[in-house]
Amino acid sequence: METKNTPPPSQSSPTPPPSPPPAPNLQHFKRKFLAQAPLTPTFNAISLFNPPPTCFHQPCQSGIATIISAALNSPTPPSFRYSLKVLQLYSKNAEAAGFFVEDDEFMVILKTAIDVCKKITEPESDLLCYECFESTDPTLLPTKSPLAIRIAPFHNDVGLRCWEAGYFLAEFFLCHPEIIRNKRVLELGAGVGLTGLVCAGSPTLRCPSVHMTDYTPETIVNMKHNVLINSEWLGEVNNKDSCTVGFLDWTELAEEKSVEGVSYLNRAEVLIAADCVYDRDYIPHLVAAVKLLLEGGGGNKQAIFATTFRNEATFELFISSLQSYSVKYEELKIPDAGLGEKYEIFDRFYIQQRSEMRIHKFTL
Ligand SMILES: C[S@@+](CC[C@H](N)C(=O)[O-])C[C@H]1O[C@@H](n2cnc3c(N)ncnc32)[C@H](O)[C@@H]1O
């Protein structure tokens, strides 16, 4: 017997409305964009989770526009030049695949970025911008906010950008926390301060005191800014004052001209440095600093350096200088497969790759 609601058998049921396309997954792209990762992996992160052609559809365009616009209007914006390059690469690929950029917001950001970049002239080449990092693993980096690092990528001062060895040393410590966990740290040539901030702020490292040093006034001002803007990030797992910044010139350490520097060496349990072995004139001073630290430690102290292997002769000078100061060194091996995806957080390996980094441990 037919009920009132049952359609007569001859009648076909109405076609259901098409289900809306799934929301684009742009988390991976967002992480790479905020870190200002190299362009190709940043672009590839869009299609990895939104296979073509969906990566060129309007919802994806709109999602990309929202992420870029929010970042550029945030207190820690990426560079306009970088944003423009990302937008242009996406548009170019969309057009090559037979799509066009249809999203109004996308077009507005593209135009704004072009206008801003036209105004960037040589005297302003020290343009400040931020790179921001998050880890999907809350045991490695705090999660309430990203780690934000101010850089001046076009400035001549080498301390106003983070070098590959600086990122790598931070990743290496996250991968081997036992080396540094809960230790008092002194960092030489800290630059923008990323490595030291990770030592103090990572839940897995929790170094109770990290004193980051450098010697140009611009670097020190910028590093203090980076500590300040990350105070909430630091405070999630550690005392907000765990990270401090100060002046320390290696050339003054060796002759014990810097009383403050020597007292920091005496207090530190671990001395760290990333990409500081590059200027032949400074090598003896660095080695003398390592020796000073180790001599004051009763065998419990160590120094860990990350070095970008660029020039064999410079590196040989470093080794012979260590030998002349009777400092022993050991290269800490990195597996051929690298540190593993979990630890490879700082996706900013533009020129030098992780495989070109060397980590050394120094003892007496
Ligand atoms: C190549 S950068 C590395 C910066 C940072 N460690 C990183 O990995 O991003 C070298 C750093 O050493 C600092 N530096 C160079 N000579 C120095 C000296 N005599 N005393 C103290 N710092 C020095 C520079 O200012 C710069 O910040």
The ligand as an SDF file (V2000), in Angstrom:
LIG
                    3D

 27 29  0  0  0  0  0  0  0  0999 V2000
   77.0400   34.8590    9.5590 C   0  0  0  0  0  0  0  0  0  0  0  0
   76.3900   35.7080   10.8990 S   0  0  0  0  0  0  0  0  0  0  0  0
   75.5850   34.4400   11.8110 C   0  0  0  0  0  0  0  0  0  0  0  0
   74.5010   34.9860   12.6940 C   0  0  0  0  0  0  0  0  0  0  0  0
   73.6730   33.9380   13.4120 C   0  0  0  0  0  0  0  0  0  0  0  0
   74.4560   33.1410   14.2940 N   0  0  0  0  0  0  0  0  0  0  0  0
   72.9650   33.0670   12.4160 C   0  0  0  0  0  0  0  0  0  0  0  0
   73.3260   31.8840   12.2750 O   0  0  0  0  0  0  0  0  0  0  0  0
   72.0660   33.5480   11.7540 O   0  0  0  0  0  0  0  0  0  0  0  0
   77.8300   36.0500   11.9100 C   0  0  0  0  0  0  0  0  0  0  0  0
   77.5180   36.8510   13.1330 C   0  0  0  0  0  0  0  0  0  0  0  0
   78.7230   37.0610   13.8680 O   0  0  0  0  0  0  0  0  0  0  0  0
   78.7820   38.4060   14.3010 C   0  0  0  0  0  0  0  0  0  0  0  0
   80.2000   38.7760   14.4570 N   0  0  0  0  0  0  0  0  0  0  0  0
   81.1560   38.8740   13.5150 C   0  0  0  0  0  0  0  0  0  0  0  0
   82.3160   39.2400   14.0560 N   0  0  0  0  0  0  0  0  0  0  0  0
   82.1020   39.3880   15.3860 C   0  0  0  0  0  0  0  0  0  0  0  0
   82.9240   39.7610   16.4920 C   0  0  0  0  0  0  0  0  0  0  0  0
   84.2190   40.0820   16.3350 N   0  0  0  0  0  0  0  0  0  0  0  0
   82.3710   39.7920   17.7130 N   0  0  0  0  0  0  0  0  0  0  0  0
   81.0660   39.4720   17.8940 C   0  0  0  0  0  0  0  0  0  0  0  0
   80.2300   39.1150   16.8900 N   0  0  0  0  0  0  0  0  0  0  0  0
   80.7440   39.0760   15.6480 C   0  0  0  0  0  0  0  0  0  0  0  0
   78.0750   39.1730   13.1940 C   0  0  0  0  0  0  0  0  0  0  0  0
   77.6130   40.4290   13.6290 O   0  0  0  0  0  0  0  0  0  0  0  0
   76.9460   38.2220   12.8360 C   0  0  0  0  0  0  0  0  0  0  0  0
   75.8150   38.4190   13.6150 O   0  0  0  0  0  0  0  0  0  0  0  0
  1  2  1  0
  2  3  1  0
  2 10  1  0
  3  4  1  0
  4  5  1  0
  5  6  1  0
  5  7  1  0
  7  8  2  0
  7  9  1  0
 10 11  1  0
 11 12  1  0
 11 26  1  0
 12 13  1  0
 13 14  1  0
 13 24  1  0
 14 15  1  0
 14 23  1  0
 15 16  2  0
 16 17  1  0
 17 18  1  0
 17 23  2  0
 18 19  1  0
 18 20  2  0
 20 21  1  0
 21 22  2  0
 22 23  1  0
 24 25  1  0
 24 26  1  0
 26 27  1  0
M  CHG  2   2   1   9  -1
M  END
$$$$
